[in-house]
Amino acid sequence: NTTESPVTVETLDDVPEHVLRGLPEDVRLFPSAVDKTRLGVWATKSILKGKKFGPFVGDKKKRSQV
């Protein structure tokens, strides 16, 4: 008998309010394409190269790490 631990799924209720306020108009949080238990950032239209938005909180990752 193996017992599986329950899977925790991240929801919008888990996202701090300042993060939601900092999202640009054309960016939404939906289930990640990489990990369905996490939220991912999705653009509803093209974002121009160099466009900045934030605030950024966390550790920067190299392209090879994401």
C-alpha positions as CSV (number, residue, x, y, z in Angstrom):
1,N,0.0,0.0,0.0
2,T,1.3,3.4,-1.0
3,T,-0.3,6.5,0.2
4,E,0.0,9.5,-2.1
5,S,0.2,13.0,-0.5
6,P,-2.4,15.4,-1.8
7,V,-1.3,17.7,-4.6
8,T,-1.4,21.4,-3.7
9,V,-2.5,23.5,-6.6
10,E,-1.6,27.2,-6.6
11,T,-4.6,29.6,-7.1
12,L,-5.1,33.3,-7.5
13,D,-5.8,33.4,-3.8
14,D,-2.2,32.5,-3.2
15,V,-0.9,35.5,-5.2
16,P,0.0,38.6,-3.1
17,E,-2.2,41.6,-4.0
18,H,0.9,43.7,-5.0
19,V,1.7,41.1,-7.6
20,L,-1.7,41.3,-9.1
21,R,-1.7,45.1,-9.1
22,G,1.8,45.1,-10.9
23,L,0.6,43.0,-13.8
24,P,0.4,44.9,-17.1
25,E,-3.1,45.1,-18.7
26,D,-2.4,42.4,-21.3
27,V,-0.9,39.8,-18.9
28,R,-2.8,37.3,-17.0
29,L,-2.1,34.4,-14.5
30,F,-3.4,31.0,-15.6
31,P,-2.3,27.4,-14.9
32,S,1.3,26.9,-16.1
33,A,2.0,25.0,-19.3
34,V,5.1,23.5,-17.5
35,D,3.6,22.6,-14.1
36,K,-0.2,22.4,-13.8
37,T,0.0,22.8,-10.1
38,R,1.5,26.3,-10.4
39,L,0.3,29.5,-12.0
40,G,2.1,30.9,-15.1
41,V,2.2,34.3,-16.7
42,W,0.4,34.5,-20.0
43,A,0.2,37.4,-22.4
44,T,-3.1,38.1,-24.1
45,K,-1.3,39.9,-26.9
46,S,2.3,40.4,-28.1
47,I,4.7,42.2,-25.7
48,L,7.2,44.4,-27.4
49,K,10.9,43.5,-26.8
50,G,12.3,45.6,-24.0
51,K,9.0,46.3,-22.3
52,K,9.4,46.5,-18.6
53,F,6.9,45.9,-15.9
54,G,7.0,45.0,-12.3
55,P,7.8,45.1,-9.5
56,F,10.1,42.0,-9.8
57,V,10.4,40.0,-6.6
58,G,12.5,36.9,-6.5
59,D,15.7,35.5,-8.0
60,K,16.6,36.0,-11.7
61,K,17.0,32.9,-13.7
62,K,19.2,32.1,-16.7
63,R,17.3,31.2,-19.8
64,S,18.6,27.6,-19.5
65,Q,16.9,27.4,-16.0
66,V,13.4,28.1,-17.2
